[in-house]
Amino acid sequence: MLRNFMRDSQRIYMHSCFHAVLLQVEDPLSEATKYLKLLQNNSANSLETHILSFELNMRKQKILLAFQVVISTAGNFKSYIVI
């Protein structure tokens, strides 16, 4: 329980730092794309990476890429999907 809390609090801290960095640049979507590529190279099996990719593609209005992320994620993370 405590381990999950620590992991969640670290994730929230990293998430807030990520937003603070993006607020300081002119084009936050291009900066977020750089971070996404790093995440895809280093932690491609993480569900959070796929969620970030989906959100970024939706904000960039690249609907087909966002849909492709959903399809690939559904195949890779079947245990997370509840019907």
Secondary structure as the mmCIF struct_conf table of DSSP 4:
data_model
#
loop_
_struct_conf.conf_type_id
_struct_conf.id
_struct_conf.beg_label_comp_id
_struct_conf.beg_label_asym_id
_struct_conf.beg_label_seq_id
_struct_conf.end_label_comp_id
_struct_conf.end_label_asym_id
_struct_conf.end_label_seq_id
HELX_RH_AL_P HELX_RH_AL_P1 LEU A 2 LEU A 23
TURN_TY1_P TURN_TY1_P1 GLN A 24 GLN A 24
BEND BEND1 VAL A 25 GLU A 26
HELX_RH_AL_P HELX_RH_AL_P2 PRO A 28 ASN A 42
TURN_TY1_P TURN_TY1_P2 ALA A 44 ASN A 45
HELX_RH_AL_P HELX_RH_AL_P3 LEU A 47 ARG A 59
TURN_TY1_P TURN_TY1_P3 LYS A 60 GLN A 61
HELX_RH_AL_P HELX_RH_AL_P4 ILE A 63 ASN A 76
HELX_RH_3T_P HELX_RH_3T_P1 LYS A 78 TYR A 80
#
